[in-house]
Amino acid sequence: MPVSLVTRPIIYPESDGRPIADNTKQFRWIVTIEGGLEALFREREDVFVAGDLLWYPVEGRPDIRTAPDIRVVFGQPKGDRGSYLQWQEGGIPP
């Protein structure tokens, strides 16, 4: 009798349920640094800047993730993302 394998899609959550900052001062620094980096690279369409965005470096391993306060990725276009799936971003890490 043939065996049928059922594969489920792997879910990469867009939230880890943790706050962006632990206090008002930390939040202010995150926003200030992210905004400064956005301004610094505003003319570069190949520089992606984001704050508190989940980064999944390994396909198939949603348990391996981190959400840096700020990230800069050279060689990737600006734009909205629900999370940063490195294998879908040309393998380029932040």
PDB file of N, CA, C and O in Angstrom, chain B, residues numbered from 101:
ATOM      1  N   MET B 101       0.835  -1.171   0.000  1.00  0.00           N
ATOM      2  CA  MET B 101       0.000   0.000   0.000  1.00  0.00           C
ATOM      3  C   MET B 101       0.890   1.248   0.000  1.00  0.00           C
ATOM      4  O   MET B 101       1.786   1.350   0.839  1.00  0.00           O
ATOM      5  N   PRO B 102       0.671   2.196  -0.913  1.00  0.00           N
ATOM      6  CA  PRO B 102       1.508   3.399  -0.980  1.00  0.00           C
ATOM      7  C   PRO B 102       1.313   4.286   0.259  1.00  0.00           C
ATOM      8  O   PRO B 102       0.216   4.409   0.803  1.00  0.00           O
ATOM      9  N   VAL B 103       2.417   4.888   0.669  1.00  0.00           N
ATOM     10  CA  VAL B 103       2.392   5.790   1.817  1.00  0.00           C
ATOM     11  C   VAL B 103       2.308   7.220   1.294  1.00  0.00           C
ATOM     12  O   VAL B 103       3.085   7.621   0.427  1.00  0.00           O
ATOM     13  N   SER B 104       1.378   7.966   1.819  1.00  0.00           N
ATOM     14  CA  SER B 104       1.212   9.358   1.417  1.00  0.00           C
ATOM     15  C   SER B 104       1.808  10.262   2.478  1.00  0.00           C
ATOM     16  O   SER B 104       1.454  10.179   3.654  1.00  0.00           O
ATOM     17  N   LEU B 105       2.712  11.122   2.053  1.00  0.00           N
ATOM     18  CA  LEU B 105       3.315  12.077   2.977  1.00  0.00           C
ATOM     19  C   LEU B 105       2.570  13.394   2.869  1.00  0.00           C
ATOM     20  O   LEU B 105       2.371  13.923   1.776  1.00  0.00           O
ATOM     21  N   VAL B 106       2.167  13.909   4.004  1.00  0.00           N
ATOM     22  CA  VAL B 106       1.489  15.197   4.039  1.00  0.00           C
ATOM     23  C   VAL B 106       2.470  16.200   4.624  1.00  0.00           C
ATOM     24  O   VAL B 106       2.960  16.035   5.741  1.00  0.00           O
ATOM     25  N   THR B 107       2.742  17.227   3.860  1.00  0.00           N
ATOM     26  CA  THR B 107       3.639  18.258   4.377  1.00  0.00           C
ATOM     27  C   THR B 107       2.831  19.510   4.667  1.00  0.00           C
ATOM     28  O   THR B 107       1.961  19.909   3.892  1.00  0.00           O
ATOM     29  N   ARG B 108       3.136  20.106   5.783  1.00  0.00           N
ATOM     30  CA  ARG B 108       2.457  21.334   6.168  1.00  0.00           C
ATOM     31  C   ARG B 108       3.377  22.504   5.855  1.00  0.00           C
ATOM     32  O   ARG B 108       4.597  22.388   5.971  1.00  0.00           O
ATOM     33  N   PRO B 109       2.798  23.621   5.462  1.00  0.00           N
ATOM     34  CA  PRO B 109       3.646  24.781   5.212  1.00  0.00           C
ATOM     35  C   PRO B 109       4.296  25.251   6.520  1.00  0.00           C
ATOM     36  O   PRO B 109       3.695  25.176   7.592  1.00  0.00           O
ATOM     37  N   ILE B 110       5.508  25.725   6.405  1.00  0.00           N
ATOM     38  CA  ILE B 110       6.210  26.243   7.577  1.00  0.00           C
ATOM     39  C   ILE B 110       5.761  27.675   7.805  1.00  0.00           C
ATOM     40  O   ILE B 110       5.735  28.483   6.876  1.00  0.00           O
ATOM     41  N   ILE B 111       5.413  27.981   9.028  1.00  0.00           N
ATOM     42  CA  ILE B 111       4.951  29.319   9.390  1.00  0.00           C
ATOM     43  C   ILE B 111       6.111  30.099   9.998  1.00  0.00           C
ATOM     44  O   ILE B 111       6.789  29.625  10.909  1.00  0.00           O
ATOM     45  N   TYR B 112       6.324  31.299   9.477  1.00  0.00           N
ATOM     46  CA  TYR B 112       7.329  32.215  10.006  1.00  0.00           C
ATOM     47  C   TYR B 112       6.564  33.409  10.580  1.00  0.00           C
ATOM     48  O   TYR B 112       6.218  34.325   9.833  1.00  0.00           O
ATOM     49  N   PRO B 113       6.294  33.422  11.885  1.00  0.00           N
ATOM     50  CA  PRO B 113       5.495  34.497  12.472  1.00  0.00           C
ATOM     51  C   PRO B 113       6.118  35.873  12.243  1.00  0.00           C
ATOM     52  O   PRO B 113       7.339  36.013  12.172  1.00  0.00           O
ATOM     53  N   GLU B 114       5.259  36.881  12.129  1.00  0.00           N
ATOM     54  CA  GLU B 114       5.714  38.256  11.956  1.00  0.00           C
ATOM     55  C   GLU B 114       5.788  38.995  13.282  1.00  0.00           C
ATOM     56  O   GLU B 114       6.131  40.176  13.315  1.00  0.00           O
ATOM     57  N   SER B 115       5.469  38.315  14.374  1.00  0.00           N
ATOM     58  CA  SER B 115       5.559  38.922  15.696  1.00  0.00           C
ATOM     59  C   SER B 115       6.059  37.876  16.679  1.00  0.00           C
ATOM     60  O   SER B 115       5.693  36.703  16.605  1.00  0.00           O
ATOM     61  N   ASP B 116       6.903  38.325  17.604  1.00  0.00           N
ATOM     62  CA  ASP B 116       7.357  37.427  18.653  1.00  0.00           C
ATOM     63  C   ASP B 116       6.664  37.720  19.978  1.00  0.00           C
ATOM     64  O   ASP B 116       6.964  37.095  20.995  1.00  0.00           O
ATOM     65  N   GLY B 117       5.732  38.680  19.961  1.00  0.00           N
ATOM     66  CA  GLY B 117       4.974  39.014  21.157  1.00  0.00           C
ATOM     67  C   GLY B 117       5.740  39.832  22.180  1.00  0.00           C
ATOM     68  O   GLY B 117       5.237  40.104  23.271  1.00  0.00           O
ATOM     69  N   ARG B 118       6.942  40.218  21.831  1.00  0.00           N
ATOM     70  CA  ARG B 118       7.760  40.997  22.752  1.00  0.00           C
ATOM     71  C   ARG B 118       7.687  42.470  22.371  1.00  0.00           C
ATOM     72  O   ARG B 118       7.532  42.797  21.195  1.00  0.00           O
ATOM     73  N   PRO B 119       7.796  43.361  23.355  1.00  0.00           N
ATOM     74  CA  PRO B 119       7.730  44.791  23.056  1.00  0.00           C
ATOM     75  C   PRO B 119       8.962  45.259  22.280  1.00  0.00           C
ATOM     76  O   PRO B 119      10.035  44.661  22.364  1.00  0.00           O
ATOM     77  N   ILE B 120       8.781  46.337  21.528  1.00  0.00           N
ATOM     78  CA  ILE B 120       9.898  46.891  20.763  1.00  0.00           C
ATOM     79  C   ILE B 120      10.982  47.441  21.684  1.00  0.00           C
ATOM     80  O   ILE B 120      12.164  47.386  21.346  1.00  0.00           O
ATOM     81  N   ALA B 121      10.600  47.964  22.826  1.00  0.00           N
ATOM     82  CA  ALA B 121      11.564  48.543  23.759  1.00  0.00           C
ATOM     83  C   ALA B 121      11.153  48.219  25.190  1.00  0.00           C
ATOM     84  O   ALA B 121       9.996  47.908  25.472  1.00  0.00           O
ATOM     85  N   ASP B 122      12.130  48.299  26.081  1.00  0.00           N
ATOM     86  CA  ASP B 122      11.859  48.036  27.489  1.00  0.00           C
ATOM     87  C   ASP B 122      11.466  49.293  28.256  1.00  0.00           C
ATOM     88  O   ASP B 122      10.899  49.211  29.345  1.00  0.00           O
ATOM     89  N   ASN B 123      11.769  50.455  27.685  1.00  0.00           N
ATOM     90  CA  ASN B 123      11.463  51.705  28.370  1.00  0.00           C
ATOM     91  C   ASN B 123      11.415  52.854  27.360  1.00  0.00           C
ATOM     92  O   ASN B 123      11.733  52.663  26.186  1.00  0.00           O
ATOM     93  N   THR B 124      11.026  54.021  27.808  1.00  0.00           N
ATOM     94  CA  THR B 124      10.851  55.157  26.896  1.00  0.00           C
ATOM     95  C   THR B 124      12.175  55.633  26.312  1.00  0.00           C
ATOM     96  O   THR B 124      12.230  56.026  25.147  1.00  0.00           O
ATOM     97  N   LYS B 125      13.229  55.604  27.100  1.00  0.00           N
ATOM     98  CA  LYS B 125      14.537  56.057  26.597  1.00  0.00           C
ATOM     99  C   LYS B 125      15.037  55.126  25.495  1.00  0.00           C
ATOM    100  O   LYS B 125      15.535  55.590  24.468  1.00  0.00           O
ATOM    101  N   GLN B 126      14.909  53.827  25.702  1.00  0.00           N
ATOM    102  CA  GLN B 126      15.333  52.865  24.682  1.00  0.00           C
ATOM    103  C   GLN B 126      14.507  53.041  23.411  1.00  0.00           C
ATOM    104  O   GLN B 126      15.054  53.013  22.308  1.00  0.00           O
ATOM    105  N   PHE B 127      13.214  53.218  23.553  1.00  0.00           N
ATOM    106  CA  PHE B 127      12.362  53.414  22.389  1.00  0.00           C
ATOM    107  C   PHE B 127      12.781  54.664  21.613  1.00  0.00           C
ATOM    108  O   PHE B 127      12.857  54.643  20.385  1.00  0.00           O
ATOM    109  N   ARG B 128      13.049  55.744  22.336  1.00  0.00           N
ATOM    110  CA  ARG B 128      13.458  56.992  21.696  1.00  0.00           C
ATOM    111  C   ARG B 128      14.750  56.795  20.912  1.00  0.00           C
ATOM    112  O   ARG B 128      14.871  57.302  19.797  1.00  0.00           O
ATOM    113  N   TRP B 129      15.719  56.070  21.471  1.00  0.00           N
ATOM    114  CA  TRP B 129      16.965  55.810  20.757  1.00  0.00           C
ATOM    115  C   TRP B 129      16.730  54.946  19.510  1.00  0.00           C
ATOM    116  O   TRP B 129      17.311  55.207  18.457  1.00  0.00           O
ATOM    117  N   ILE B 130      15.896  53.939  19.629  1.00  0.00           N
ATOM    118  CA  ILE B 130      15.601  53.089  18.468  1.00  0.00           C
ATOM    119  C   ILE B 130      15.015  53.922  17.340  1.00  0.00           C
ATOM    120  O   ILE B 130      15.457  53.817  16.195  1.00  0.00           O
ATOM    121  N   VAL B 131      14.027  54.743  17.652  1.00  0.00           N
ATOM    122  CA  VAL B 131      13.372  55.572  16.635  1.00  0.00           C
ATOM    123  C   VAL B 131      14.353  56.599  16.057  1.00  0.00           C
ATOM    124  O   VAL B 131      14.363  56.835  14.849  1.00  0.00           O
ATOM    125  N   THR B 132      15.172  57.203  16.912  1.00  0.00           N
ATOM    126  CA  THR B 132      16.145  58.201  16.451  1.00  0.00           C
ATOM    127  C   THR B 132      17.182  57.581  15.518  1.00  0.00           C
ATOM    128  O   THR B 132      17.469  58.130  14.455  1.00  0.00           O
ATOM    129  N   ILE B 133      17.737  56.451  15.910  1.00  0.00           N
ATOM    130  CA  ILE B 133      18.766  55.798  15.088  1.00  0.00           C
ATOM    131  C   ILE B 133      18.178  55.294  13.780  1.00  0.00           C
ATOM    132  O   ILE B 133      18.781  55.462  12.720  1.00  0.00           O
ATOM    133  N   GLU B 134      16.999  54.674  13.850  1.00  0.00           N
ATOM    134  CA  GLU B 134      16.367  54.172  12.609  1.00  0.00           C
ATOM    135  C   GLU B 134      16.080  55.332  11.659  1.00  0.00           C
ATOM    136  O   GLU B 134      16.346  55.233  10.461  1.00  0.00           O
ATOM    137  N   GLY B 135      15.543  56.421  12.181  1.00  0.00           N
ATOM    138  CA  GLY B 135      15.256  57.589  11.344  1.00  0.00           C
ATOM    139  C   GLY B 135      16.510  58.209  10.757  1.00  0.00           C
ATOM    140  O   GLY B 135      16.514  58.633   9.602  1.00  0.00           O
ATOM    141  N   GLY B 136      17.576  58.265  11.548  1.00  0.00           N
ATOM    142  CA  GLY B 136      18.844  58.801  11.048  1.00  0.00           C
ATOM    143  C   GLY B 136      19.428  57.949   9.943  1.00  0.00           C
ATOM    144  O   GLY B 136      19.941  58.477   8.956  1.00  0.00           O
ATOM    145  N   LEU B 137      19.356  56.634  10.094  1.00  0.00           N
ATOM    146  CA  LEU B 137      19.853  55.738   9.048  1.00  0.00           C
ATOM    147  C   LEU B 137      18.999  55.832   7.788  1.00  0.00           C
ATOM    148  O   LEU B 137      19.531  55.810   6.678  1.00  0.00           O
ATOM    149  N   GLU B 138      17.677  55.936   7.950  1.00  0.00           N
ATOM    150  CA  GLU B 138      16.793  56.126   6.780  1.00  0.00           C
ATOM    151  C   GLU B 138      17.184  57.396   6.036  1.00  0.00           C
ATOM    152  O   GLU B 138      17.263  57.402   4.808  1.00  0.00           O
ATOM    153  N   ALA B 139      17.429  58.475   6.782  1.00  0.00           N
ATOM    154  CA  ALA B 139      17.816  59.744   6.154  1.00  0.00           C
ATOM    155  C   ALA B 139      19.180  59.628   5.472  1.00  0.00           C
ATOM    156  O   ALA B 139      19.366  60.126   4.362  1.00  0.00           O
ATOM    157  N   LEU B 140      20.127  58.973   6.136  1.00  0.00           N
ATOM    158  CA  LEU B 140      21.469  58.809   5.590  1.00  0.00           C
ATOM    159  C   LEU B 140      21.449  58.065   4.253  1.00  0.00           C
ATOM    160  O   LEU B 140      22.195  58.406   3.335  1.00  0.00           O
ATOM    161  N   PHE B 141      20.595  57.054   4.150  1.00  0.00           N
ATOM    162  CA  PHE B 141      20.553  56.223   2.946  1.00  0.00           C
ATOM    163  C   PHE B 141      19.330  56.492   2.069  1.00  0.00           C
ATOM    164  O   PHE B 141      18.972  55.647   1.248  1.00  0.00           O
ATOM    165  N   ARG B 142      18.687  57.642   2.223  1.00  0.00           N
ATOM    166  CA  ARG B 142      17.457  57.924   1.465  1.00  0.00           C
ATOM    167  C   ARG B 142      17.666  57.909  -0.050  1.00  0.00           C
ATOM    168  O   ARG B 142      16.733  57.601  -0.792  1.00  0.00           O
ATOM    169  N   GLU B 143      18.854  58.231  -0.514  1.00  0.00           N
ATOM    170  CA  GLU B 143      19.143  58.247  -1.957  1.00  0.00           C
ATOM    171  C   GLU B 143      19.526  56.870  -2.490  1.00  0.00           C
ATOM    172  O   GLU B 143      19.638  56.693  -3.703  1.00  0.00           O
ATOM    173  N   ARG B 144      19.725  55.907  -1.622  1.00  0.00           N
ATOM    174  CA  ARG B 144      20.155  54.568  -2.017  1.00  0.00           C
ATOM    175  C   ARG B 144      18.964  53.617  -2.024  1.00  0.00           C
ATOM    176  O   ARG B 144      18.469  53.228  -0.967  1.00  0.00           O
ATOM    177  N   GLU B 145      18.509  53.248  -3.207  1.00  0.00           N
ATOM    178  CA  GLU B 145      17.384  52.315  -3.325  1.00  0.00           C
ATOM    179  C   GLU B 145      17.780  50.887  -2.956  1.00  0.00           C
ATOM    180  O   GLU B 145      16.920  50.022  -2.790  1.00  0.00           O
ATOM    181  N   ASP B 146      19.081  50.643  -2.830  1.00  0.00           N
ATOM    182  CA  ASP B 146      19.563  49.297  -2.526  1.00  0.00           C
ATOM    183  C   ASP B 146      19.982  49.142  -1.060  1.00  0.00           C
ATOM    184  O   ASP B 146      20.778  48.263  -0.727  1.00  0.00           O
ATOM    185  N   VAL B 147      19.446  49.997  -0.193  1.00  0.00           N
ATOM    186  CA  VAL B 147      19.732  49.882   1.236  1.00  0.00           C
ATOM    187  C   VAL B 147      18.405  49.835   1.987  1.00  0.00           C
ATOM    188  O   VAL B 147      17.617  50.779   1.951  1.00  0.00           O
ATOM    189  N   PHE B 148      18.180  48.722   2.661  1.00  0.00           N
ATOM    190  CA  PHE B 148      16.969  48.498   3.429  1.00  0.00           C
ATOM    191  C   PHE B 148      17.273  48.726   4.902  1.00  0.00           C
ATOM    192  O   PHE B 148      18.182  48.110   5.459  1.00  0.00           O
ATOM    193  N   VAL B 149      16.508  49.615   5.530  1.00  0.00           N
ATOM    194  CA  VAL B 149      16.664  49.920   6.954  1.00  0.00           C
ATOM    195  C   VAL B 149      15.345  49.582   7.648  1.00  0.00           C
ATOM    196  O   VAL B 149      14.272  49.920   7.149  1.00  0.00           O
ATOM    197  N   ALA B 150      15.430  48.922   8.786  1.00  0.00           N
ATOM    198  CA  ALA B 150      14.209  48.576   9.527  1.00  0.00           C
ATOM    199  C   ALA B 150      14.512  48.478  11.014  1.00  0.00           C
ATOM    200  O   ALA B 150      15.656  48.291  11.426  1.00  0.00           O
ATOM    201  N   GLY B 151      13.473  48.607  11.795  1.00  0.00           N
ATOM    202  CA  GLY B 151      13.595  48.451  13.233  1.00  0.00           C
ATOM    203  C   GLY B 151      12.643  47.381  13.730  1.00  0.00           C
ATOM    204  O   GLY B 151      11.502  47.290  13.277  1.00  0.00           O
ATOM    205  N   ASP B 152      13.123  46.566  14.670  1.00  0.00           N
ATOM    206  CA  ASP B 152      12.318  45.537  15.332  1.00  0.00           C
ATOM    207  C   ASP B 152      11.578  44.623  14.348  1.00  0.00           C
ATOM    208  O   ASP B 152      10.387  44.357  14.508  1.00  0.00           O
ATOM    209  N   LEU B 153      12.287  44.157  13.352  1.00  0.00           N
ATOM    210  CA  LEU B 153      11.712  43.262  12.351  1.00  0.00           C
ATOM    211  C   LEU B 153      12.330  41.883  12.542  1.00  0.00           C
ATOM    212  O   LEU B 153      13.553  41.751  12.598  1.00  0.00           O
ATOM    213  N   LEU B 154      11.493  40.857  12.641  1.00  0.00           N
ATOM    214  CA  LEU B 154      12.012  39.501  12.812  1.00  0.00           C
ATOM    215  C   LEU B 154      12.862  39.092  11.618  1.00  0.00           C
ATOM    216  O   LEU B 154      12.490  39.303  10.464  1.00  0.00           O
ATOM    217  N   TRP B 155      14.011  38.503  11.925  1.00  0.00           N
ATOM    218  CA  TRP B 155      14.955  38.013  10.918  1.00  0.00           C
ATOM    219  C   TRP B 155      15.054  36.502  11.061  1.00  0.00           C
ATOM    220  O   TRP B 155      15.413  35.989  12.121  1.00  0.00           O
ATOM    221  N   TYR B 156      14.732  35.794   9.981  1.00  0.00           N
ATOM    222  CA  TYR B 156      14.851  34.342   9.922  1.00  0.00           C
ATOM    223  C   TYR B 156      16.015  34.017   8.978  1.00  0.00           C
ATOM    224  O   TYR B 156      15.861  34.136   7.763  1.00  0.00           O
ATOM    225  N   PRO B 157      17.165  33.614   9.505  1.00  0.00           N
ATOM    226  CA  PRO B 157      18.311  33.357   8.637  1.00  0.00           C
ATOM    227  C   PRO B 157      18.313  31.987   7.956  1.00  0.00           C
ATOM    228  O   PRO B 157      18.990  31.808   6.943  1.00  0.00           O
ATOM    229  N   VAL B 158      17.559  31.008   8.501  1.00  0.00           N
ATOM    230  CA  VAL B 158      17.626  29.635   7.996  1.00  0.00           C
ATOM    231  C   VAL B 158      16.254  29.162   7.543  1.00  0.00           C
ATOM    232  O   VAL B 158      15.315  29.098   8.337  1.00  0.00           O
ATOM    233  N   GLU B 159      16.146  28.834   6.267  1.00  0.00           N
ATOM    234  CA  GLU B 159      14.883  28.311   5.750  1.00  0.00           C
ATOM    235  C   GLU B 159      14.542  26.990   6.439  1.00  0.00           C
ATOM    236  O   GLU B 159      15.402  26.131   6.633  1.00  0.00           O
ATOM    237  N   GLY B 160      13.276  26.851   6.802  1.00  0.00           N
ATOM    238  CA  GLY B 160      12.814  25.630   7.447  1.00  0.00           C
ATOM    239  C   GLY B 160      13.016  25.613   8.947  1.00  0.00           C
ATOM    240  O   GLY B 160      12.668  24.631   9.602  1.00  0.00           O
ATOM    241  N   ARG B 161      13.577  26.687   9.513  1.00  0.00           N
ATOM    242  CA  ARG B 161      13.844  26.747  10.952  1.00  0.00           C
ATOM    243  C   ARG B 161      13.250  28.026  11.554  1.00  0.00           C
ATOM    244  O   ARG B 161      13.991  28.944  11.905  1.00  0.00           O
ATOM    245  N   PRO B 162      11.921  28.091  11.676  1.00  0.00           N
ATOM    246  CA  PRO B 162      11.309  29.285  12.257  1.00  0.00           C
ATOM    247  C   PRO B 162      11.668  29.498  13.726  1.00  0.00           C
ATOM    248  O   PRO B 162      11.395  30.560  14.284  1.00  0.00           O
ATOM    249  N   ASP B 163      12.284  28.485  14.356  1.00  0.00           N
ATOM    250  CA  ASP B 163      12.720  28.634  15.738  1.00  0.00           C
ATOM    251  C   ASP B 163      14.034  29.415  15.846  1.00  0.00           C
ATOM    252  O   ASP B 163      14.396  29.882  16.926  1.00  0.00           O
ATOM    253  N   ILE B 164      14.741  29.552  14.730  1.00  0.00           N
ATOM    254  CA  ILE B 164      15.974  30.340  14.712  1.00  0.00           C
ATOM    255  C   ILE B 164      15.606  31.719  14.185  1.00  0.00           C
ATOM    256  O   ILE B 164      15.396  31.908  12.987  1.00  0.00           O
ATOM    257  N   ARG B 165      15.531  32.675  15.101  1.00  0.00           N
ATOM    258  CA  ARG B 165      15.110  34.019  14.721  1.00  0.00           C
ATOM    259  C   ARG B 165      15.584  35.018  15.766  1.00  0.00           C
ATOM    260  O   ARG B 165      15.882  34.673  16.910  1.00  0.00           O
ATOM    261  N   THR B 166      15.638  36.247  15.335  1.00  0.00           N
ATOM    262  CA  THR B 166      15.951  37.347  16.229  1.00  0.00           C
ATOM    263  C   THR B 166      15.301  38.606  15.658  1.00  0.00           C
ATOM    264  O   THR B 166      14.976  38.669  14.472  1.00  0.00           O
ATOM    265  N   ALA B 167      15.120  39.589  16.507  1.00  0.00           N
ATOM    266  CA  ALA B 167      14.521  40.851  16.068  1.00  0.00           C
ATOM    267  C   ALA B 167      15.415  41.995  16.544  1.00  0.00           C
ATOM    268  O   ALA B 167      15.151  42.598  17.585  1.00  0.00           O
ATOM    269  N   PRO B 168      16.468  42.294  15.787  1.00  0.00           N
ATOM    270  CA  PRO B 168      17.353  43.388  16.192  1.00  0.00           C
ATOM    271  C   PRO B 168      16.588  44.706  16.281  1.00  0.00           C
ATOM    272  O   PRO B 168      15.642  44.944  15.530  1.00  0.00           O
ATOM    273  N   ASP B 169      17.017  45.557  17.215  1.00  0.00           N
ATOM    274  CA  ASP B 169      16.363  46.861  17.338  1.00  0.00           C
ATOM    275  C   ASP B 169      16.425  47.621  16.025  1.00  0.00           C
ATOM    276  O   ASP B 169      15.439  48.233  15.614  1.00  0.00           O
ATOM    277  N   ILE B 170      17.563  47.589  15.368  1.00  0.00           N
ATOM    278  CA  ILE B 170      17.769  48.251  14.073  1.00  0.00           C
ATOM    279  C   ILE B 170      18.550  47.309  13.176  1.00  0.00           C
ATOM    280  O   ILE B 170      19.413  46.564  13.641  1.00  0.00           O
ATOM    281  N   ARG B 171      18.243  47.346  11.895  1.00  0.00           N
ATOM    282  CA  ARG B 171      19.024  46.576  10.929  1.00  0.00           C
ATOM    283  C   ARG B 171      19.232  47.413   9.678  1.00  0.00           C
ATOM    284  O   ARG B 171      18.376  48.211   9.297  1.00  0.00           O
ATOM    285  N   VAL B 172      20.376  47.219   9.049  1.00  0.00           N
ATOM    286  CA  VAL B 172      20.684  47.827   7.763  1.00  0.00           C
ATOM    287  C   VAL B 172      21.131  46.692   6.856  1.00  0.00           C
ATOM    288  O   VAL B 172      22.001  45.900   7.218  1.00  0.00           O
ATOM    289  N   VAL B 173      20.528  46.621   5.674  1.00  0.00           N
ATOM    290  CA  VAL B 173      20.883  45.578   4.718  1.00  0.00           C
ATOM    291  C   VAL B 173      21.297  46.259   3.421  1.00  0.00           C
ATOM    292  O   VAL B 173      20.481  46.898   2.756  1.00  0.00           O
ATOM    293  N   PHE B 174      22.569  46.117   3.069  1.00  0.00           N
ATOM    294  CA  PHE B 174      23.070  46.668   1.816  1.00  0.00           C
ATOM    295  C   PHE B 174      22.822  45.653   0.704  1.00  0.00           C
ATOM    296  O   PHE B 174      23.050  44.457   0.883  1.00  0.00           O
ATOM    297  N   GLY B 175      22.357  46.136  -0.435  1.00  0.00           N
ATOM    298  CA  GLY B 175      22.111  45.260  -1.575  1.00  0.00           C
ATOM    299  C   GLY B 175      20.683  44.759  -1.670  1.00  0.00           C
ATOM    300  O   GLY B 175      20.394  43.902  -2.506  1.00  0.00           O
ATOM    301  N   GLN B 176      19.782  45.262  -0.843  1.00  0.00           N
ATOM    302  CA  GLN B 176      18.377  44.887  -0.903  1.00  0.00           C
ATOM    303  C   GLN B 176      17.524  46.141  -1.011  1.00  0.00           C
ATOM    304  O   GLN B 176      17.852  47.167  -0.415  1.00  0.00           O
ATOM    305  N   PRO B 177      16.432  46.067  -1.766  1.00  0.00           N
ATOM    306  CA  PRO B 177      15.606  47.261  -1.973  1.00  0.00           C
ATOM    307  C   PRO B 177      14.818  47.668  -0.736  1.00  0.00           C
ATOM    308  O   PRO B 177      14.490  46.849   0.122  1.00  0.00           O
ATOM    309  N   LYS B 178      14.531  48.947  -0.678  1.00  0.00           N
ATOM    310  CA  LYS B 178      13.649  49.459   0.364  1.00  0.00           C
ATOM    311  C   LYS B 178      12.266  48.828   0.184  1.00  0.00           C
ATOM    312  O   LYS B 178      11.980  48.269  -0.875  1.00  0.00           O
ATOM    313  N   GLY B 179      11.428  48.908   1.178  1.00  0.00           N
ATOM    314  CA  GLY B 179      10.069  48.393   1.038  1.00  0.00           C
ATOM    315  C   GLY B 179       9.596  47.716   2.309  1.00  0.00           C
ATOM    316  O   GLY B 179      10.388  47.369   3.185  1.00  0.00           O
ATOM    317  N   ASP B 180       8.304  47.538   2.387  1.00  0.00           N
ATOM    318  CA  ASP B 180       7.697  46.914   3.554  1.00  0.00           C
ATOM    319  C   ASP B 180       7.867  45.404   3.506  1.00  0.00           C
ATOM    320  O   ASP B 180       7.790  44.786   2.444  1.00  0.00           O
ATOM    321  N   ARG B 181       8.097  44.829   4.662  1.00  0.00           N
ATOM    322  CA  ARG B 181       8.216  43.384   4.813  1.00  0.00           C
ATOM    323  C   ARG B 181       7.553  42.995   6.129  1.00  0.00           C
ATOM    324  O   ARG B 181       7.584  43.764   7.090  1.00  0.00           O
ATOM    325  N   GLY B 182       6.968  41.833   6.178  1.00  0.00           N
ATOM    326  CA  GLY B 182       6.404  41.330   7.422  1.00  0.00           C
ATOM    327  C   GLY B 182       7.471  40.754   8.323  1.00  0.00           C
ATOM    328  O   GLY B 182       7.346  40.789   9.547  1.00  0.00           O
ATOM    329  N   SER B 183       8.522  40.225   7.721  1.00  0.00           N
ATOM    330  CA  SER B 183       9.701  39.714   8.404  1.00  0.00           C
ATOM    331  C   SER B 183      10.802  39.633   7.348  1.00  0.00           C
ATOM    332  O   SER B 183      10.542  39.795   6.156  1.00  0.00           O
ATOM    333  N   TYR B 184      12.022  39.383   7.793  1.00  0.00           N
ATOM    334  CA  TYR B 184      13.147  39.293   6.868  1.00  0.00           C
ATOM    335  C   TYR B 184      13.539  37.835   6.740  1.00  0.00           C
ATOM    336  O   TYR B 184      14.183  37.277   7.629  1.00  0.00           O
ATOM    337  N   LEU B 185      13.150  37.216   5.630  1.00  0.00           N
ATOM    338  CA  LEU B 185      13.464  35.816   5.340  1.00  0.00           C
ATOM    339  C   LEU B 185      14.721  35.821   4.475  1.00  0.00           C
ATOM    340  O   LEU B 185      14.649  36.071   3.271  1.00  0.00           O
ATOM    341  N   GLN B 186      15.848  35.552   5.074  1.00  0.00           N
ATOM    342  CA  GLN B 186      17.136  35.751   4.407  1.00  0.00           C
ATOM    343  C   GLN B 186      17.254  35.012   3.085  1.00  0.00           C
ATOM    344  O   GLN B 186      17.810  35.570   2.139  1.00  0.00           O
ATOM    345  N   TRP B 187      16.766  33.801   2.973  1.00  0.00           N
ATOM    346  CA  TRP B 187      16.860  33.026   1.740  1.00  0.00           C
ATOM    347  C   TRP B 187      16.030  33.638   0.619  1.00  0.00           C
ATOM    348  O   TRP B 187      16.293  33.378  -0.555  1.00  0.00           O
ATOM    349  N   GLN B 188      15.020  34.456   0.968  1.00  0.00           N
ATOM    350  CA  GLN B 188      14.232  35.143  -0.059  1.00  0.00           C
ATOM    351  C   GLN B 188      14.829  36.510  -0.389  1.00  0.00           C
ATOM    352  O   GLN B 188      14.339  37.205  -1.279  1.00  0.00           O
ATOM    353  N   GLU B 189      15.872  36.890   0.318  1.00  0.00           N
ATOM    354  CA  GLU B 189      16.527  38.182   0.147  1.00  0.00           C
ATOM    355  C   GLU B 189      17.930  37.982  -0.436  1.00  0.00           C
ATOM    356  O   GLU B 189      18.866  38.713  -0.111  1.00  0.00           O
ATOM    357  N   GLY B 190      18.050  36.982  -1.298  1.00  0.00           N
ATOM    358  CA  GLY B 190      19.331  36.716  -1.949  1.00  0.00           C
ATOM    359  C   GLY B 190      20.401  36.188  -1.013  1.00  0.00           C
ATOM    360  O   GLY B 190      21.588  36.218  -1.337  1.00  0.00           O
ATOM    361  N   GLY B 191      19.979  35.699   0.161  1.00  0.00           N
ATOM    362  CA  GLY B 191      20.935  35.169   1.125  1.00  0.00           C
ATOM    363  C   GLY B 191      21.705  36.249   1.860  1.00  0.00           C
ATOM    364  O   GLY B 191      22.642  35.940   2.595  1.00  0.00           O
ATOM    365  N   ILE B 192      21.331  37.511   1.680  1.00  0.00           N
ATOM    366  CA  ILE B 192      22.051  38.629   2.271  1.00  0.00           C
ATOM    367  C   ILE B 192      21.595  38.840   3.707  1.00  0.00           C
ATOM    368  O   ILE B 192      20.416  39.102   3.947  1.00  0.00           O
ATOM    369  N   PRO B 193      22.513  38.730   4.667  1.00  0.00           N
ATOM    370  CA  PRO B 193      22.144  38.976   6.064  1.00  0.00           C
ATOM    371  C   PRO B 193      22.175  40.471   6.371  1.00  0.00           C
ATOM    372  O   PRO B 193      22.830  41.236   5.663  1.00  0.00           O
ATOM    373  N   PRO B 194      21.480  40.884   7.404  1.00  0.00           N
ATOM    374  CA  PRO B 194      21.593  42.286   7.836  1.00  0.00           C
ATOM    375  C   PRO B 194      22.988  42.562   8.369  1.00  0.00           C
ATOM    376  O   PRO B 194      23.281  43.684   8.780  1.00  0.00           O
TER     377      PRO B 194
END
